[in-house]
Amino acid sequence: MSEIIDSVVAPANPNIPDLFPGDIVSVHVKIKEGDRERIQEFKGTILFVNTKGVNSSFTVRRVASNGIGVERTFLTRSPRIDKVEVERRN
């Protein structure tokens, strides 16, 4: 039974370093538009890191135009994340 579960589990993304709340990061995400694919950068501060095995995730908040805050949650095992660069540690 364990072998079946292990075959379905997504592999860990090696491009994601250890993250901590308060770190300022730049997340490069693959965006698909029609038949093209491009990489979009989401730069902000980490609010929350969830480390519950397969469902691990982290939430990044950035301030967009006019002072509006935008939060986005990323799965750490997602193949859509190209890389995560830690710009400043807290």
PDB file of N, CA, C and O in Angstrom:
ATOM      1  N   MET A   1       0.824  -1.193   0.000  1.00  0.00           N
ATOM      2  CA  MET A   1       0.000   0.000   0.000  1.00  0.00           C
ATOM      3  C   MET A   1       0.865   1.252   0.000  1.00  0.00           C
ATOM      4  O   MET A   1       0.540   2.224  -0.681  1.00  0.00           O
ATOM      5  N   SER A   2       1.941   1.244   0.739  1.00  0.00           N
ATOM      6  CA  SER A   2       2.838   2.379   0.816  1.00  0.00           C
ATOM      7  C   SER A   2       3.477   2.689  -0.539  1.00  0.00           C
ATOM      8  O   SER A   2       3.730   3.853  -0.850  1.00  0.00           O
ATOM      9  N   GLU A   3       3.734   1.673  -1.333  1.00  0.00           N
ATOM     10  CA  GLU A   3       4.336   1.862  -2.652  1.00  0.00           C
ATOM     11  C   GLU A   3       3.398   2.622  -3.579  1.00  0.00           C
ATOM     12  O   GLU A   3       3.851   3.436  -4.384  1.00  0.00           O
ATOM     13  N   ILE A   4       2.117   2.371  -3.477  1.00  0.00           N
ATOM     14  CA  ILE A   4       1.125   3.068  -4.305  1.00  0.00           C
ATOM     15  C   ILE A   4       1.077   4.543  -3.929  1.00  0.00           C
ATOM     16  O   ILE A   4       1.050   5.408  -4.804  1.00  0.00           O
ATOM     17  N   ILE A   5       1.068   4.829  -2.646  1.00  0.00           N
ATOM     18  CA  ILE A   5       1.024   6.211  -2.187  1.00  0.00           C
ATOM     19  C   ILE A   5       2.294   6.953  -2.606  1.00  0.00           C
ATOM     20  O   ILE A   5       2.223   8.100  -3.045  1.00  0.00           O
ATOM     21  N   ASP A   6       3.447   6.309  -2.473  1.00  0.00           N
ATOM     22  CA  ASP A   6       4.712   6.939  -2.856  1.00  0.00           C
ATOM     23  C   ASP A   6       4.776   7.234  -4.349  1.00  0.00           C
ATOM     24  O   ASP A   6       5.437   8.191  -4.752  1.00  0.00           O
ATOM     25  N   SER A   7       4.106   6.437  -5.182  1.00  0.00           N
ATOM     26  CA  SER A   7       4.135   6.676  -6.623  1.00  0.00           C
ATOM     27  C   SER A   7       3.296   7.889  -7.022  1.00  0.00           C
ATOM     28  O   SER A   7       3.521   8.474  -8.081  1.00  0.00           O
ATOM     29  N   VAL A   8       2.340   8.269  -6.189  1.00  0.00           N
ATOM     30  CA  VAL A   8       1.462   9.398  -6.489  1.00  0.00           C
ATOM     31  C   VAL A   8       2.006  10.707  -5.930  1.00  0.00           C
ATOM     32  O   VAL A   8       1.680  11.772  -6.454  1.00  0.00           O
ATOM     33  N   VAL A   9       2.815  10.659  -4.896  1.00  0.00           N
ATOM     34  CA  VAL A   9       3.330  11.853  -4.223  1.00  0.00           C
ATOM     35  C   VAL A   9       4.262  12.622  -5.159  1.00  0.00           C
ATOM     36  O   VAL A   9       5.141  12.042  -5.797  1.00  0.00           O
ATOM     37  N   ALA A  10       4.052  13.941  -5.228  1.00  0.00           N
ATOM     38  CA  ALA A  10       4.893  14.798  -6.066  1.00  0.00           C
ATOM     39  C   ALA A  10       6.281  14.925  -5.441  1.00  0.00           C
ATOM     40  O   ALA A  10       6.406  15.007  -4.220  1.00  0.00           O
ATOM     41  N   PRO A  11       7.324  14.940  -6.274  1.00  0.00           N
ATOM     42  CA  PRO A  11       8.677  15.086  -5.725  1.00  0.00           C
ATOM     43  C   PRO A  11       8.909  16.518  -5.229  1.00  0.00           C
ATOM     44  O   PRO A  11       8.269  17.461  -5.693  1.00  0.00           O
ATOM     45  N   ALA A  12       9.822  16.656  -4.291  1.00  0.00           N
ATOM     46  CA  ALA A  12      10.150  17.983  -3.756  1.00  0.00           C
ATOM     47  C   ALA A  12      10.841  18.815  -4.828  1.00  0.00           C
ATOM     48  O   ALA A  12      11.625  18.295  -5.621  1.00  0.00           O
ATOM     49  N   ASN A  13      10.545  20.106  -4.845  1.00  0.00           N
ATOM     50  CA  ASN A  13      11.151  21.018  -5.806  1.00  0.00           C
ATOM     51  C   ASN A  13      12.528  21.438  -5.280  1.00  0.00           C
ATOM     52  O   ASN A  13      12.612  22.071  -4.228  1.00  0.00           O
ATOM     53  N   PRO A  14      13.614  21.095  -5.996  1.00  0.00           N
ATOM     54  CA  PRO A  14      14.954  21.421  -5.494  1.00  0.00           C
ATOM     55  C   PRO A  14      15.312  22.909  -5.597  1.00  0.00           C
ATOM     56  O   PRO A  14      16.330  23.330  -5.047  1.00  0.00           O
ATOM     57  N   ASN A  15      14.504  23.702  -6.284  1.00  0.00           N
ATOM     58  CA  ASN A  15      14.788  25.126  -6.484  1.00  0.00           C
ATOM     59  C   ASN A  15      14.232  26.010  -5.373  1.00  0.00           C
ATOM     60  O   ASN A  15      14.271  27.235  -5.482  1.00  0.00           O
ATOM     61  N   ILE A  16      13.712  25.403  -4.301  1.00  0.00           N
ATOM     62  CA  ILE A  16      13.142  26.168  -3.196  1.00  0.00           C
ATOM     63  C   ILE A  16      14.022  25.976  -1.963  1.00  0.00           C
ATOM     64  O   ILE A  16      14.108  24.861  -1.448  1.00  0.00           O
ATOM     65  N   PRO A  17      14.677  27.032  -1.476  1.00  0.00           N
ATOM     66  CA  PRO A  17      15.530  26.918  -0.280  1.00  0.00           C
ATOM     67  C   PRO A  17      14.675  26.891   0.990  1.00  0.00           C
ATOM     68  O   PRO A  17      13.448  26.961   0.918  1.00  0.00           O
ATOM     69  N   ASP A  18      15.325  26.790   2.145  1.00  0.00           N
ATOM     70  CA  ASP A  18      14.609  26.886   3.417  1.00  0.00           C
ATOM     71  C   ASP A  18      14.085  28.309   3.569  1.00  0.00           C
ATOM     72  O   ASP A  18      14.824  29.279   3.399  1.00  0.00           O
ATOM     73  N   LEU A  19      12.796  28.418   3.893  1.00  0.00           N
ATOM     74  CA  LEU A  19      12.148  29.725   3.993  1.00  0.00           C
ATOM     75  C   LEU A  19      11.644  29.945   5.410  1.00  0.00           C
ATOM     76  O   LEU A  19      11.240  29.004   6.093  1.00  0.00           O
ATOM     77  N   PHE A  20      11.674  31.205   5.844  1.00  0.00           N
ATOM     78  CA  PHE A  20      11.227  31.574   7.176  1.00  0.00           C
ATOM     79  C   PHE A  20      10.366  32.829   7.088  1.00  0.00           C
ATOM     80  O   PHE A  20      10.602  33.666   6.217  1.00  0.00           O
ATOM     81  N   PRO A  21       9.370  32.984   7.970  1.00  0.00           N
ATOM     82  CA  PRO A  21       8.553  34.202   7.971  1.00  0.00           C
ATOM     83  C   PRO A  21       9.421  35.447   8.154  1.00  0.00           C
ATOM     84  O   PRO A  21      10.331  35.469   8.983  1.00  0.00           O
ATOM     85  N   GLY A  22       9.126  36.469   7.373  1.00  0.00           N
ATOM     86  CA  GLY A  22       9.880  37.708   7.421  1.00  0.00           C
ATOM     87  C   GLY A  22      10.923  37.828   6.331  1.00  0.00           C
ATOM     88  O   GLY A  22      11.429  38.922   6.080  1.00  0.00           O
ATOM     89  N   ASP A  23      11.256  36.718   5.673  1.00  0.00           N
ATOM     90  CA  ASP A  23      12.215  36.774   4.568  1.00  0.00           C
ATOM     91  C   ASP A  23      11.608  37.511   3.384  1.00  0.00           C
ATOM     92  O   ASP A  23      10.414  37.388   3.111  1.00  0.00           O
ATOM     93  N   ILE A  24      12.430  38.272   2.689  1.00  0.00           N
ATOM     94  CA  ILE A  24      11.993  38.921   1.456  1.00  0.00           C
ATOM     95  C   ILE A  24      12.476  38.043   0.304  1.00  0.00           C
ATOM     96  O   ILE A  24      13.673  37.796   0.155  1.00  0.00           O
ATOM     97  N   VAL A  25      11.523  37.576  -0.508  1.00  0.00           N
ATOM     98  CA  VAL A  25      11.835  36.612  -1.556  1.00  0.00           C
ATOM     99  C   VAL A  25      11.322  37.084  -2.907  1.00  0.00           C
ATOM    100  O   VAL A  25      10.472  37.970  -3.003  1.00  0.00           O
ATOM    101  N   SER A  26      11.861  36.469  -3.935  1.00  0.00           N
ATOM    102  CA  SER A  26      11.409  36.676  -5.299  1.00  0.00           C
ATOM    103  C   SER A  26      11.064  35.300  -5.853  1.00  0.00           C
ATOM    104  O   SER A  26      11.945  34.462  -6.040  1.00  0.00           O
ATOM    105  N   VAL A  27       9.772  35.068  -6.116  1.00  0.00           N
ATOM    106  CA  VAL A  27       9.296  33.770  -6.595  1.00  0.00           C
ATOM    107  C   VAL A  27       9.076  33.878  -8.098  1.00  0.00           C
ATOM    108  O   VAL A  27       8.324  34.741  -8.552  1.00  0.00           O
ATOM    109  N   HIS A  28       9.719  33.020  -8.870  1.00  0.00           N
ATOM    110  CA  HIS A  28       9.571  32.985 -10.315  1.00  0.00           C
ATOM    111  C   HIS A  28       8.603  31.862 -10.664  1.00  0.00           C
ATOM    112  O   HIS A  28       8.907  30.686 -10.466  1.00  0.00           O
ATOM    113  N   VAL A  29       7.417  32.240 -11.192  1.00  0.00           N
ATOM    114  CA  VAL A  29       6.338  31.298 -11.452  1.00  0.00           C
ATOM    115  C   VAL A  29       6.102  31.195 -12.946  1.00  0.00           C
ATOM    116  O   VAL A  29       6.124  32.200 -13.657  1.00  0.00           O
ATOM    117  N   LYS A  30       5.875  29.965 -13.427  1.00  0.00           N
ATOM    118  CA  LYS A  30       5.560  29.742 -14.835  1.00  0.00           C
ATOM    119  C   LYS A  30       4.074  30.018 -15.049  1.00  0.00           C
ATOM    120  O   LYS A  30       3.224  29.442 -14.370  1.00  0.00           O
ATOM    121  N   ILE A  31       3.766  30.907 -16.002  1.00  0.00           N
ATOM    122  CA  ILE A  31       2.397  31.290 -16.327  1.00  0.00           C
ATOM    123  C   ILE A  31       2.112  30.826 -17.747  1.00  0.00           C
ATOM    124  O   ILE A  31       2.908  31.074 -18.652  1.00  0.00           O
ATOM    125  N   LYS A  32       0.977  30.152 -17.950  1.00  0.00           N
ATOM    126  CA  LYS A  32       0.611  29.690 -19.272  1.00  0.00           C
ATOM    127  C   LYS A  32      -0.495  30.581 -19.828  1.00  0.00           C
ATOM    128  O   LYS A  32      -1.551  30.731 -19.213  1.00  0.00           O
ATOM    129  N   GLU A  33      -0.243  31.175 -21.001  1.00  0.00           N
ATOM    130  CA  GLU A  33      -1.217  32.034 -21.682  1.00  0.00           C
ATOM    131  C   GLU A  33      -1.457  31.469 -23.071  1.00  0.00           C
ATOM    132  O   GLU A  33      -0.634  31.630 -23.972  1.00  0.00           O
ATOM    133  N   GLY A  34      -2.573  30.820 -23.230  1.00  0.00           N
ATOM    134  CA  GLY A  34      -2.860  30.200 -24.525  1.00  0.00           C
ATOM    135  C   GLY A  34      -1.903  29.049 -24.778  1.00  0.00           C
ATOM    136  O   GLY A  34      -1.862  28.091 -24.007  1.00  0.00           O
ATOM    137  N   ASP A  35      -1.136  29.139 -25.851  1.00  0.00           N
ATOM    138  CA  ASP A  35      -0.159  28.089 -26.151  1.00  0.00           C
ATOM    139  C   ASP A  35       1.258  28.505 -25.773  1.00  0.00           C
ATOM    140  O   ASP A  35       2.204  27.755 -26.014  1.00  0.00           O
ATOM    141  N   ARG A  36       1.420  29.697 -25.183  1.00  0.00           N
ATOM    142  CA  ARG A  36       2.748  30.177 -24.773  1.00  0.00           C
ATOM    143  C   ARG A  36       2.914  30.038 -23.259  1.00  0.00           C
ATOM    144  O   ARG A  36       1.937  30.000 -22.511  1.00  0.00           O
ATOM    145  N   GLU A  37       4.158  29.966 -22.833  1.00  0.00           N
ATOM    146  CA  GLU A  37       4.465  29.912 -21.414  1.00  0.00           C
ATOM    147  C   GLU A  37       5.568  30.918 -21.107  1.00  0.00           C
ATOM    148  O   GLU A  37       6.556  31.010 -21.835  1.00  0.00           O
ATOM    149  N   ARG A  38       5.392  31.675 -20.019  1.00  0.00           N
ATOM    150  CA  ARG A  38       6.388  32.663 -19.641  1.00  0.00           C
ATOM    151  C   ARG A  38       6.588  32.580 -18.133  1.00  0.00           C
ATOM    152  O   ARG A  38       5.829  31.913 -17.429  1.00  0.00           O
ATOM    153  N   ILE A  39       7.629  33.274 -17.644  1.00  0.00           N
ATOM    154  CA  ILE A  39       7.926  33.286 -16.219  1.00  0.00           C
ATOM    155  C   ILE A  39       7.616  34.669 -15.663  1.00  0.00           C
ATOM    156  O   ILE A  39       8.070  35.683 -16.193  1.00  0.00           O
ATOM    157  N   GLN A  40       6.829  34.694 -14.580  1.00  0.00           N
ATOM    158  CA  GLN A  40       6.443  35.938 -13.931  1.00  0.00           C
ATOM    159  C   GLN A  40       7.051  35.973 -12.527  1.00  0.00           C
ATOM    160  O   GLN A  40       7.041  34.967 -11.816  1.00  0.00           O
ATOM    161  N   GLU A  41       7.572  37.118 -12.138  1.00  0.00           N
ATOM    162  CA  GLU A  41       8.200  37.272 -10.831  1.00  0.00           C
ATOM    163  C   GLU A  41       7.200  37.851  -9.836  1.00  0.00           C
ATOM    164  O   GLU A  41       6.506  38.823 -10.138  1.00  0.00           O
ATOM    165  N   PHE A  42       7.129  37.252  -8.650  1.00  0.00           N
ATOM    166  CA  PHE A  42       6.283  37.738  -7.562  1.00  0.00           C
ATOM    167  C   PHE A  42       7.211  38.008  -6.383  1.00  0.00           C
ATOM    168  O   PHE A  42       7.717  37.074  -5.760  1.00  0.00           O
ATOM    169  N   LYS A  43       7.434  39.289  -6.076  1.00  0.00           N
ATOM    170  CA  LYS A  43       8.407  39.675  -5.059  1.00  0.00           C
ATOM    171  C   LYS A  43       7.681  40.225  -3.844  1.00  0.00           C
ATOM    172  O   LYS A  43       6.824  41.100  -3.967  1.00  0.00           O
ATOM    173  N   GLY A  44       8.031  39.699  -2.648  1.00  0.00           N
ATOM    174  CA  GLY A  44       7.384  40.175  -1.440  1.00  0.00           C
ATOM    175  C   GLY A  44       7.952  39.545  -0.191  1.00  0.00           C
ATOM    176  O   GLY A  44       9.031  38.953  -0.214  1.00  0.00           O
ATOM    177  N   THR A  45       7.213  39.678   0.909  1.00  0.00           N
ATOM    178  CA  THR A  45       7.628  39.185   2.219  1.00  0.00           C
ATOM    179  C   THR A  45       6.850  37.923   2.568  1.00  0.00           C
ATOM    180  O   THR A  45       5.644  37.850   2.333  1.00  0.00           O
ATOM    181  N   ILE A  46       7.531  36.939   3.124  1.00  0.00           N
ATOM    182  CA  ILE A  46       6.871  35.697   3.528  1.00  0.00           C
ATOM    183  C   ILE A  46       6.115  35.942   4.827  1.00  0.00           C
ATOM    184  O   ILE A  46       6.685  36.410   5.812  1.00  0.00           O
ATOM    185  N   LEU A  47       4.815  35.617   4.816  1.00  0.00           N
ATOM    186  CA  LEU A  47       3.991  35.765   6.002  1.00  0.00           C
ATOM    187  C   LEU A  47       3.898  34.475   6.792  1.00  0.00           C
ATOM    188  O   LEU A  47       3.936  34.487   8.022  1.00  0.00           O
ATOM    189  N   PHE A  48       3.775  33.365   6.085  1.00  0.00           N
ATOM    190  CA  PHE A  48       3.455  32.099   6.742  1.00  0.00           C
ATOM    191  C   PHE A  48       4.122  30.963   5.986  1.00  0.00           C
ATOM    192  O   PHE A  48       4.117  30.937   4.755  1.00  0.00           O
ATOM    193  N   VAL A  49       4.694  30.028   6.724  1.00  0.00           N
ATOM    194  CA  VAL A  49       5.283  28.831   6.128  1.00  0.00           C
ATOM    195  C   VAL A  49       4.608  27.621   6.758  1.00  0.00           C
ATOM    196  O   VAL A  49       4.619  27.458   7.978  1.00  0.00           O
ATOM    197  N   ASN A  50       4.023  26.776   5.922  1.00  0.00           N
ATOM    198  CA  ASN A  50       3.341  25.567   6.369  1.00  0.00           C
ATOM    199  C   ASN A  50       4.188  24.377   5.952  1.00  0.00           C
ATOM    200  O   ASN A  50       4.424  24.182   4.759  1.00  0.00           O
ATOM    201  N   THR A  51       4.650  23.582   6.901  1.00  0.00           N
ATOM    202  CA  THR A  51       5.526  22.450   6.590  1.00  0.00           C
ATOM    203  C   THR A  51       4.859  21.130   6.979  1.00  0.00           C
ATOM    204  O   THR A  51       5.364  20.406   7.837  1.00  0.00           O
ATOM    205  N   LYS A  52       3.742  20.824   6.356  1.00  0.00           N
ATOM    206  CA  LYS A  52       3.008  19.597   6.662  1.00  0.00           C
ATOM    207  C   LYS A  52       3.200  18.558   5.568  1.00  0.00           C
ATOM    208  O   LYS A  52       2.224  18.081   4.988  1.00  0.00           O
ATOM    209  N   GLY A  53       4.435  18.206   5.283  1.00  0.00           N
ATOM    210  CA  GLY A  53       4.732  17.132   4.340  1.00  0.00           C
ATOM    211  C   GLY A  53       4.353  17.479   2.916  1.00  0.00           C
ATOM    212  O   GLY A  53       4.858  18.450   2.353  1.00  0.00           O
ATOM    213  N   VAL A  54       3.462  16.688   2.327  1.00  0.00           N
ATOM    214  CA  VAL A  54       3.084  16.855   0.928  1.00  0.00           C
ATOM    215  C   VAL A  54       2.316  18.152   0.712  1.00  0.00           C
ATOM    216  O   VAL A  54       2.399  18.740  -0.367  1.00  0.00           O
ATOM    217  N   ASN A  55       1.580  18.602   1.699  1.00  0.00           N
ATOM    218  CA  ASN A  55       0.765  19.815   1.572  1.00  0.00           C
ATOM    219  C   ASN A  55       1.509  21.067   2.029  1.00  0.00           C
ATOM    220  O   ASN A  55       0.865  22.065   2.352  1.00  0.00           O
ATOM    221  N   SER A  56       2.822  21.051   2.067  1.00  0.00           N
ATOM    222  CA  SER A  56       3.574  22.211   2.532  1.00  0.00           C
ATOM    223  C   SER A  56       3.416  23.377   1.557  1.00  0.00           C
ATOM    224  O   SER A  56       3.335  23.191   0.343  1.00  0.00           O
ATOM    225  N   SER A  57       3.374  24.581   2.124  1.00  0.00           N
ATOM    226  CA  SER A  57       3.165  25.779   1.310  1.00  0.00           C
ATOM    227  C   SER A  57       3.767  26.981   2.026  1.00  0.00           C
ATOM    228  O   SER A  57       4.170  26.896   3.186  1.00  0.00           O
ATOM    229  N   PHE A  58       3.821  28.109   1.305  1.00  0.00           N
ATOM    230  CA  PHE A  58       4.248  29.367   1.901  1.00  0.00           C
ATOM    231  C   PHE A  58       3.450  30.494   1.276  1.00  0.00           C
ATOM    232  O   PHE A  58       3.081  30.432   0.103  1.00  0.00           O
ATOM    233  N   THR A  59       3.184  31.535   2.073  1.00  0.00           N
ATOM    234  CA  THR A  59       2.389  32.673   1.635  1.00  0.00           C
ATOM    235  C   THR A  59       3.277  33.902   1.542  1.00  0.00           C
ATOM    236  O   THR A  59       4.018  34.221   2.472  1.00  0.00           O
ATOM    237  N   VAL A  60       3.194  34.595   0.395  1.00  0.00           N
ATOM    238  CA  VAL A  60       3.998  35.793   0.141  1.00  0.00           C
ATOM    239  C   VAL A  60       3.053  36.977  -0.031  1.00  0.00           C
ATOM    240  O   VAL A  60       2.028  36.874  -0.705  1.00  0.00           O
ATOM    241  N   ARG A  61       3.411  38.107   0.589  1.00  0.00           N
ATOM    242  CA  ARG A  61       2.604  39.326   0.477  1.00  0.00           C
ATOM    243  C   ARG A  61       3.453  40.429  -0.115  1.00  0.00           C
ATOM    244  O   ARG A  61       4.588  40.656   0.303  1.00  0.00           O
ATOM    245  N   ARG A  62       2.881  41.116  -1.102  1.00  0.00           N
ATOM    246  CA  ARG A  62       3.555  42.266  -1.688  1.00  0.00           C
ATOM    247  C   ARG A  62       2.579  43.426  -1.739  1.00  0.00           C
ATOM    248  O   ARG A  62       1.364  43.231  -1.696  1.00  0.00           O
ATOM    249  N   VAL A  63       3.114  44.630  -1.831  1.00  0.00           N
ATOM    250  CA  VAL A  63       2.276  45.822  -1.924  1.00  0.00           C
ATOM    251  C   VAL A  63       2.250  46.246  -3.382  1.00  0.00           C
ATOM    252  O   VAL A  63       3.277  46.615  -3.952  1.00  0.00           O
ATOM    253  N   ALA A  64       1.069  46.190  -3.979  1.00  0.00           N
ATOM    254  CA  ALA A  64       0.888  46.559  -5.385  1.00  0.00           C
ATOM    255  C   ALA A  64       0.679  48.073  -5.486  1.00  0.00           C
ATOM    256  O   ALA A  64       0.892  48.809  -4.522  1.00  0.00           O
ATOM    257  N   SER A  65       0.264  48.514  -6.651  1.00  0.00           N
ATOM    258  CA  SER A  65       0.056  49.943  -6.863  1.00  0.00           C
ATOM    259  C   SER A  65      -1.054  50.479  -5.958  1.00  0.00           C
ATOM    260  O   SER A  65      -1.977  49.749  -5.594  1.00  0.00           O
ATOM    261  N   ASN A  66      -0.958  51.721  -5.611  1.00  0.00           N
ATOM    262  CA  ASN A  66      -1.907  52.422  -4.740  1.00  0.00           C
ATOM    263  C   ASN A  66      -1.949  51.851  -3.331  1.00  0.00           C
ATOM    264  O   ASN A  66      -2.940  52.039  -2.626  1.00  0.00           O
ATOM    265  N   GLY A  67      -0.893  51.156  -2.900  1.00  0.00           N
ATOM    266  CA  GLY A  67      -0.814  50.654  -1.537  1.00  0.00           C
ATOM    267  C   GLY A  67      -1.705  49.470  -1.237  1.00  0.00           C
ATOM    268  O   GLY A  67      -1.966  49.180  -0.070  1.00  0.00           O
ATOM    269  N   ILE A  68      -2.175  48.781  -2.255  1.00  0.00           N
ATOM    270  CA  ILE A  68      -3.040  47.620  -2.053  1.00  0.00           C
ATOM    271  C   ILE A  68      -2.167  46.387  -1.859  1.00  0.00           C
ATOM    272  O   ILE A  68      -1.290  46.114  -2.678  1.00  0.00           O
ATOM    273  N   GLY A  69      -2.399  45.640  -0.782  1.00  0.00           N
ATOM    274  CA  GLY A  69      -1.640  44.432  -0.500  1.00  0.00           C
ATOM    275  C   GLY A  69      -2.205  43.238  -1.246  1.00  0.00           C
ATOM    276  O   GLY A  69      -3.420  43.058  -1.317  1.00  0.00           O
ATOM    277  N   VAL A  70      -1.318  42.420  -1.803  1.00  0.00           N
ATOM    278  CA  VAL A  70      -1.711  41.217  -2.527  1.00  0.00           C
ATOM    279  C   VAL A  70      -0.990  40.035  -1.897  1.00  0.00           C
ATOM    280  O   VAL A  70       0.236  40.042  -1.781  1.00  0.00           O
ATOM    281  N   GLU A  71      -1.748  39.020  -1.489  1.00  0.00           N
ATOM    282  CA  GLU A  71      -1.163  37.822  -0.912  1.00  0.00           C
ATOM    283  C   GLU A  71      -1.358  36.662  -1.867  1.00  0.00           C
ATOM    284  O   GLU A  71      -2.393  36.544  -2.523  1.00  0.00           O
ATOM    285  N   ARG A  72      -0.336  35.795  -1.937  1.00  0.00           N
ATOM    286  CA  ARG A  72      -0.424  34.636  -2.814  1.00  0.00           C
ATOM    287  C   ARG A  72       0.218  33.451  -2.094  1.00  0.00           C
ATOM    288  O   ARG A  72       1.294  33.585  -1.512  1.00  0.00           O
ATOM    289  N   THR A  73      -0.434  32.303  -2.131  1.00  0.00           N
ATOM    290  CA  THR A  73       0.066  31.095  -1.499  1.00  0.00           C
ATOM    291  C   THR A  73       0.611  30.160  -2.568  1.00  0.00           C
ATOM    292  O   THR A  73      -0.046  29.913  -3.579  1.00  0.00           O
ATOM    293  N   PHE A  74       1.809  29.643  -2.343  1.00  0.00           N
ATOM    294  CA  PHE A  74       2.474  28.746  -3.273  1.00  0.00           C
ATOM    295  C   PHE A  74       2.682  27.388  -2.609  1.00  0.00           C
ATOM    296  O   PHE A  74       3.039  27.323  -1.433  1.00  0.00           O
ATOM    297  N   LEU A  75       2.463  26.316  -3.344  1.00  0.00           N
ATOM    298  CA  LEU A  75       2.776  24.975  -2.868  1.00  0.00           C
ATOM    299  C   LEU A  75       4.256  24.718  -3.114  1.00  0.00           C
ATOM    300  O   LEU A  75       4.755  24.993  -4.205  1.00  0.00           O
ATOM    301  N   THR A  76       4.959  24.198  -2.125  1.00  0.00           N
ATOM    302  CA  THR A  76       6.396  24.000  -2.275  1.00  0.00           C
ATOM    303  C   THR A  76       6.735  22.856  -3.227  1.00  0.00           C
ATOM    304  O   THR A  76       7.848  22.815  -3.752  1.00  0.00           O
ATOM    305  N   ARG A  77       5.823  21.939  -3.461  1.00  0.00           N
ATOM    306  CA  ARG A  77       6.074  20.831  -4.384  1.00  0.00           C
ATOM    307  C   ARG A  77       5.530  21.098  -5.784  1.00  0.00           C
ATOM    308  O   ARG A  77       5.498  20.191  -6.615  1.00  0.00           O
ATOM    309  N   SER A  78       5.106  22.315  -6.052  1.00  0.00           N
ATOM    310  CA  SER A  78       4.515  22.650  -7.339  1.00  0.00           C
ATOM    311  C   SER A  78       5.571  22.695  -8.453  1.00  0.00           C
ATOM    312  O   SER A  78       6.629  23.297  -8.273  1.00  0.00           O
ATOM    313  N   PRO A  79       5.293  22.066  -9.596  1.00  0.00           N
ATOM    314  CA  PRO A  79       6.220  22.172 -10.725  1.00  0.00           C
ATOM    315  C   PRO A  79       6.125  23.522 -11.419  1.00  0.00           C
ATOM    316  O   PRO A  79       6.957  23.821 -12.276  1.00  0.00           O
ATOM    317  N   ARG A  80       5.138  24.350 -11.079  1.00  0.00           N
ATOM    318  CA  ARG A  80       4.977  25.673 -11.675  1.00  0.00           C
ATOM    319  C   ARG A  80       5.989  26.682 -11.139  1.00  0.00           C
ATOM    320  O   ARG A  80       6.218  27.710 -11.776  1.00  0.00           O
ATOM    321  N   ILE A  81       6.598  26.415  -9.988  1.00  0.00           N
ATOM    322  CA  ILE A  81       7.599  27.321  -9.425  1.00  0.00           C
ATOM    323  C   ILE A  81       8.933  27.020 -10.084  1.00  0.00           C
ATOM    324  O   ILE A  81       9.472  25.922  -9.946  1.00  0.00           O
ATOM    325  N   ASP A  82       9.464  28.011 -10.804  1.00  0.00           N
ATOM    326  CA  ASP A  82      10.747  27.848 -11.483  1.00  0.00           C
ATOM    327  C   ASP A  82      11.893  27.948 -10.484  1.00  0.00           C
ATOM    328  O   ASP A  82      12.778  27.093 -10.460  1.00  0.00           O
ATOM    329  N   LYS A  83      11.874  29.010  -9.648  1.00  0.00           N
ATOM    330  CA  LYS A  83      12.881  29.158  -8.607  1.00  0.00           C
ATOM    331  C   LYS A  83      12.415  30.178  -7.586  1.00  0.00           C
ATOM    332  O   LYS A  83      11.527  30.988  -7.849  1.00  0.00           O
ATOM    333  N   VAL A  84      13.038  30.120  -6.411  1.00  0.00           N
ATOM    334  CA  VAL A  84      12.771  31.079  -5.352  1.00  0.00           C
ATOM    335  C   VAL A  84      14.108  31.648  -4.913  1.00  0.00           C
ATOM    336  O   VAL A  84      15.005  30.902  -4.522  1.00  0.00           O
ATOM    337  N   GLU A  85      14.245  32.970  -4.977  1.00  0.00           N
ATOM    338  CA  GLU A  85      15.471  33.634  -4.561  1.00  0.00           C
ATOM    339  C   GLU A  85      15.209  34.391  -3.263  1.00  0.00           C
ATOM    340  O   GLU A  85      14.301  35.219  -3.191  1.00  0.00           O
ATOM    341  N   VAL A  86      16.009  34.101  -2.240  1.00  0.00           N
ATOM    342  CA  VAL A  86      15.900  34.824  -0.973  1.00  0.00           C
ATOM    343  C   VAL A  86      16.766  36.068  -1.090  1.00  0.00           C
ATOM    344  O   VAL A  86      17.989  35.970  -1.191  1.00  0.00           O
ATOM    345  N   GLU A  87      16.135  37.240  -1.077  1.00  0.00           N
ATOM    346  CA  GLU A  87      16.861  38.491  -1.224  1.00  0.00           C
ATOM    347  C   GLU A  87      17.393  39.012   0.104  1.00  0.00           C
ATOM    348  O   GLU A  87      18.468  39.608   0.164  1.00  0.00           O
ATOM    349  N   ARG A  88      16.616  38.777   1.186  1.00  0.00           N
ATOM    350  CA  ARG A  88      17.055  39.231   2.504  1.00  0.00           C
ATOM    351  C   ARG A  88      16.437  38.335   3.573  1.00  0.00           C
ATOM    352  O   ARG A  88      15.237  38.058   3.562  1.00  0.00           O
ATOM    353  N   ARG A  89      17.274  37.898   4.481  1.00  0.00           N
ATOM    354  CA  ARG A  89      16.794  37.098   5.615  1.00  0.00           C
ATOM    355  C   ARG A  89      16.405  38.023   6.753  1.00  0.00           C
ATOM    356  O   ARG A  89      16.983  39.098   6.910  1.00  0.00           O
ATOM    357  N   ASN A  90      15.449  37.620   7.528  1.00  0.00           N
ATOM    358  CA  ASN A  90      15.011  38.413   8.662  1.00  0.00           C
ATOM    359  C   ASN A  90      15.841  38.097   9.877  1.00  0.00           C
ATOM    360  O   ASN A  90      15.619  38.672  10.943  1.00  0.00           O
TER     361      ASN A  90
END
